[in-house]
Amino acid sequence: MRSIILRASCAMIGFVVSGAAVHAQEVPPTATQKDDSYHSDPGRDIVVTGVLPIARQDMLSGVAVLEGADLTQKMRPSIGETLSRTPGVSATSFGPSASRPVLRGLQGERVRVLTDGLGSIDVSNTSVDHATVVNPLLADRIEVLRGPQSLLYGSAAIGGVVNVLDKRIPTEVPDEPVHVGAIATYGSAANERSVAGSVDVPVTEHLVVHADGSYLKSDDIRIGGYALTPELRAQALASSLLPPDPDAEEPIDFAANAAVRGKLPNTASKTWTAGAGVAYITDGGSLGVSYSHYDSLYGVPIRFATEPGQEQEAPRLSLLQNRFDARAEVNANGALIDKIKLRFGYANYRHFELEETGEIGTAFYNKGMEGRLELTQAKRGAWSGATGGQFFIRDFNVVGDEAFLPKNSTEQWGLFTLQQLDFDRLKIEAGARFEHTSLSGKPLPDQPQFFRGDLSFDAFSASLGASYRFAGDWRFGVNVSRTERAPAAEELFANGPHAGTEAFEVGNPDFSLEKAVSVEAVLRGGGPGYTLEASAYHTWFSDFIYENQTGDLEDGLPVYQFRQADARFYGFEVQGTLTLAKFGDMELKADALADYTHARIVDVGAAPRIPPLRLLGGLGVTSPKVDLRGEVEWVDKQTRISPFETPTDGYTMVNAELNFRPWGNDRPLSFAVSANNIFDVDARRHASFLKDYAPLAGRDIRVTARVNF
């Protein structure tokens, strides 16, 4: 099967390249090809994630966009923390370096993190301590898409898609001899120092060369109080009064664990990246390739022992990825096909989980490739659409005494289509996806605890939605979808201790397809000086796969067992803005958002690690040169918990930010200053596996300078 896929992908590349060459001859290039998009705002109104770019106002599901000054202010070392104040998004918060986004209470395998439309091709979905190989420092724009269109990127995207867009493969020819972009940031909470930059050079009228790089270094992060919750501190102090365990290899100082405060040990990091790309761009299409290198060394917070018999480790991860990407687009302008798009990516990834001595405890190796072919139909009256195919291959291996997964491989291919009818006021959208997944467990002869054999799944997903513009810019939409997802290798094959999460993880190879029926309603609109966007959703899961703590200990680690049961998820997101006053070229604006997810495992109880109700409100002044804004984020306590899960206290954070453009919006230099968690509160995210051991960062003053010329 793999050879067939590889031959097919090579054939697709050859077809698109030859098509681009033919079309370039038929349509002579013109000087109008050059533009100033390297300096212009790409526009929040158009969402490019999905097979069809679509106006945000017309989206049939929840969507969020980060770009410009907003992205600069919210940028953090990890994609999860960067998006954590976005409607409907929380974060796993497994330390500052390994924090993935949580969308509507769903995380891990159900949230696809993409770079320019393709997966990150790493092992971040395998475990929460594994960082996502996506660099926010080099992002031009981040789009978060939830709902039916996200399923066109794979059935695993039932929670949603996070697409990080950059210009590593150029899409336009700069209108200047050299285009330079750079950003530098200092954050006080972790003594964080980072710098990133890119250069684009038009070698000829159609050929553009790109180079970029980044460097980030941070110390252990500062926290506003104790590392452990009061309950665990009391437990550790009580254990400190017990006689030492004579069987323990190394005595644990429980009193010292209880006293950890002010700094979160083992959270320092160092990351550097480098990349290069080249693209040939004409009016008839484009062809480009790129190479990127990602190198990171980071620690994850310690799950401090509080009782005899518990293990305690301080793992660090040394991560390396080399990746190649290709993109081709043909403006066919035919009677049937308008555009042809091809994306392909290959990555060789490894990371080592290091012991405190620096020795390699467990090694993770992953080689993967992913490709997409999209055919955009020529518009016929009100009818438009796109159809395509996608494949994904992964060879994954874990080596070491604490290997919790066997060597395994995943091969997946899918076909998808999205069709739209646009009658102006009424818009109708239908989508479908078929996906075949084959998984193989290949343990070594001395690993009898692991499943050996082949499994395969066929999944079909479909959606239907409509929206109606009923007054001015106001639009109301409803979509219904039925989705199926094949279990991942981690959910099927896991059976062993994992030092990174300090947990003993157990999968189940007998799992069946996870199925869901979802309904979502969306309302968007606005008027003079105000906007409003609201969405409400309900999902009925059958055979929902979840990981739950059993209460048992294995090898001194808490046991987390993957299980399957019916589940119910529902919730909402609301956000809006209001212009309160205008003073010449200055405006006084208020903004607010609220989000909530309620999740229940049928006949079991509350689903684990579900974020509680959150409210966030801000008040700011904007002008051509200066923006000033303050905000208050209130997060409710979470007492709806699963067995062996602990409740989480609520918290209130106060933040402030300042954007300064010395020469106005049209000049290349800008500064951003922010004060986060001003009152140094002890805050913990319920979605985090380590919330009882690792609070969020304390007071953090951040200064960022960005140039773009």
Summary of the structure (lengths in Angstrom):
residues: 709
radius of gyration: 25.1
end to end distance: 47.8
largest distance: 85.0
contacts: 2531
relative contact order: 0.13
helix: 11%
strand: 54%
